[in-house]
Amino acid sequence: MLLNRSGKAKTRKGESSPHTSSPLHVRGHLTSGFIAFCFLLSGLHQANAGPAGLLSADDLTVPAGASGTISILWSSTQSLTYLNTQFVLRAVTGTAGGATFTEGLGLPGEPLLFPPINDSNYVFYGDSSSFISFPASNPASVTMDAWAGDSYILADATDSGLDALQSGSELWTSLSITGVAAGTYQLHLLNSEYEYTVIAGAALPLTDADLTGGLITVTSTVPESSGFAAVSLVLGAACLIRCRRARVA
């Protein structure tokens, strides 16, 4: 490198100026920038993808003709502003209609159990829009998807619009299920989604991959022990009578 009369750098022919990057240098900058941009996009995608928000359900075994209750927990530590779920029952080894969500007494479409929206372990406890705005209404409904009473829908959100902090084991709802016919039935998720402030207005979907548990086993109706005892007594008495008649003859 040479200096001109003014003392400024002067380059020979074919020599790169100190203030001008070589093509290789520029290419290196572009490559580094592209990699950084990819990492940025990856981070944004992960942020927008939200937490591994899972719903966990109890399993249940119930005799045909009887009802049982299971709890549904929100098992993510990510805070929530909105949650909407539709649980549906599907036959695994049973027949369609073999298990249903219990409806209210004489109130079609009303679940027997009011969702625990004022339970201290509820996901939106203290800030439930359903409880604050409509304390006398039931925010859940039992509907039909494949067979009558196989669908349970519940949606709620924070009344303030702020995130509700979660510890990873908050109660979402309780489901009352009636066994109709022997078999196994599995809970599935349809048309479900959740939201938190970082992605406000862009709710993320919930699928079967976000649900664990929820296997319902309906057993055949069998006589109670007292019923067996009564039958045994009757059979025993009949045998005694026949034996006595045989002796008299």
Order of alpha helices (4+ residues) and beta strands (2+ residues): beta-beta-alpha-beta-beta-beta-beta-beta-beta-beta-alpha-beta-beta-beta-beta-beta-beta-beta-beta-alpha
